[in-house]
Amino acid sequence: DWDKFAQVAAGLDTDDSEIGCYRATLAARGPSADNTQSVPRGVWDERLTEACADAFAALVRRGSISTEDAIWRFRTAGDGATFLAATRAADALPADIAPSTDVLQRAHNSPEAFLGGGIAWSSRARREAALYGVTRLARSDAAKASAAWSGVQSKFTEEEQRYAAAQLAYASARRLDVSDALDWAKQSREGERFTRLSDPQAAWIARAALRAGAWSEVLRAIAAMSPAANGGQADPTWRYWKARALAESGQKDAALPVYAALAAEHNFYGLLAAEEIQQPLPAAASLKAGAFKPADDAFKRFDQSAAAKRVVKLSELQLRSDAAREWRSVVRNFGDDESLVAAEWMRRKGIWDRSINTAERTTAKHDFALRFQTPYATEINAAATKAALEPALMFGLIRQESRFWAEASSSVGARGLMQIMPATGKWIASKMALSDYRPSQLVDITVNTLFGAYYLRTVLDQLGGSEPMATAAYNAGPGRARAWRSDVQLEGAIYAETIPFNETRDYVKKVLANAVWYAHLSGSGTTSIKQRLGIIPAK
């Protein structure tokens, strides 16, 4: 019922991709192409739902999405999408390019057999199915995909060969097969320029080049990214590594302004950049608790707000995701002063996660004591002392694990401030000879911090005192942390940057950056991010 949908959706403020796709489908049904809305993000999602598939096909028919982009969307569906999502992407292709459902099914189910099946590759539709199959096989086994593709690649056009090579470079890089990744990356270039790459693909080729110390390849891969601030060239990640690559290539003058701009940002890469140009962190005096002192009447807005009261009640009921969604609607359009007032109001309510997240929203005026709060300091400091740990590292890890939500429980069962799994808790209790331990105690602040500190100390000792390896182990396990080393020693920043798990890579960087700020605020601990990262020994 499009009329009813248009009526209801008109006043709905949401970033839900399904709604965006329905809106785009409705717009494409109109008489004028001018009515077609911008392309919603959902049409590029891996899953490509029915609503977004309809919008995608409609936008292709209207010319809002080019045929070239439609082919790209179909090809990349091989990187983890379901067969249904692949067929939906194929439905938007021109008839002479779209593989039949039967052909696509074979390429999806058995890509290795499909590529080696002696098929005549004169048909564009069959070649597109094969490229989809290469992408799909590479995701699960890059070596098998490379072997299967090598047997048929001469039957494909140069553009198709470069596309497949890029997928194999991406897959090899994600498995830290650096040599293979860079070999395939070279084949995916036309001269000095890469074939079309998504930002994640270019990022992984850049990471392979980092591990190889191939700085010119790092620059080429970054140049192949979009200009986007989230994942592309304007992302702090790739601004920093571009500056490093320029400096390592002898272009230090070109690197300097990039470092200087990054050093003004209060994130992992800002810390790295500040050290590159020997710029000190902001003076501690401006960071201490109470640096921002709002007037008492500034809180009345929140005391009287029904939405803010709902956030508090939802938090009390442990409905944290609902509380977070409600709170985002409250602070969405706040400036720096309003955000700091809101963060302080939440701090006074003891809702630490909303307080910290809101304090992090500011762009020019900051209160670092709100960003890096220290609830439960007595218990955390005591646990750190008993385990001979630096308290700043403990605070940094807890801030990332739970945002100081003592009752936090993850989808896989990790519990408490330091998100300890029940099986890990049982193991720690046995090591500490605690015969009366019960899993329910993991939400007890004293027990949780003691157990977490014991485990963090254990992995630090197992991994030679390396903080990046220990934090990776805390998140993903010691075996993986060891496996992610190289055959040669790596600087810690490159080790962290090339962790294959997105969650763990982000986790390590944030925990260590947090630790630097906590050490800086407290005046105790290591305030150098490079010292914390150190050098990772070879396997």
Sequence and secondary structure as in RCSB ss.txt:
>XXXX:A:sequence
DWDKFAQVAAGLDTDDSEIGCYRATLAARGPSADNTQSVPRGVWDERLTEACADAFAALVRRGSISTEDAIWRFR
TAGDGATFLAATRAADALPADIAPSTDVLQRAHNSPEAFLGGGIAWSSRARREAALYGVTRLARSDAAKASAAWS
GVQSKFTEEEQRYAAAQLAYASARRLDVSDALDWAKQSREGERFTRLSDPQAAWIARAALRAGAWSEVLRAIAAM
SPAANGGQADPTWRYWKARALAESGQKDAALPVYAALAAEHNFYGLLAAEEIQQPLPAAASLKAGAFKPADDAFK
RFDQSAAAKRVVKLSELQLRSDAAREWRSVVRNFGDDESLVAAEWMRRKGIWDRSINTAERTTAKHDFALRFQTP
YATEINAAATKAALEPALMFGLIRQESRFWAEASSSVGARGLMQIMPATGKWIASKMALSDYRPSQLVDITVNTL
FGAYYLRTVLDQLGGSEPMATAAYNAGPGRARAWRSDVQLEGAIYAETIPFNETRDYVKKVLANAVWYAHLSGSG
TTSIKQRLGIIPAK
>XXXX:A:secstr
 HHHHHHHHTT     HHHHHHHHHHHHTSS GGG     GGGGSSS  HHHHHHHHHHHHHTSS HHHHHHHHH
HTTTT  HHHHHHHHHTS TTTS  HHHHHHHHH HHHHHTS   TT HHHHHHHHHHHHHHHHH HHHHHHHHH
TTGGGS HHHHHHHHHHHHHHHHHTT HHHHHHHHHHTEETTEE    HHHHHHHHHHHHHHT HHHHHHHHHTS
 S SSSSTTSHHHHHHHHHHHHHTT HHHHHHHHHHHHTS SHHHHHHHHHTT     GGGTSTTSS   GGGGH
HHHT HHHHHHHHHHHTT HHHHHHHHHHHHTT  HHHHHHHHHHHHHHT HHHHHHHHTT SSS  HHHHT  T
THHHHHHHHHHTT  HHHHHHHHHHHTTT TT B TT  BTTTTB HHHHHHHHHHTT TT  GGGGGSHHHHHH
HHHHHHHHHHHHTTT HHHHHHHHHH HHHHHHTS SS EEHHHHHHT SSHHHHHHHHHHHHHHHHHHHHHT S
   HHHHH EE   
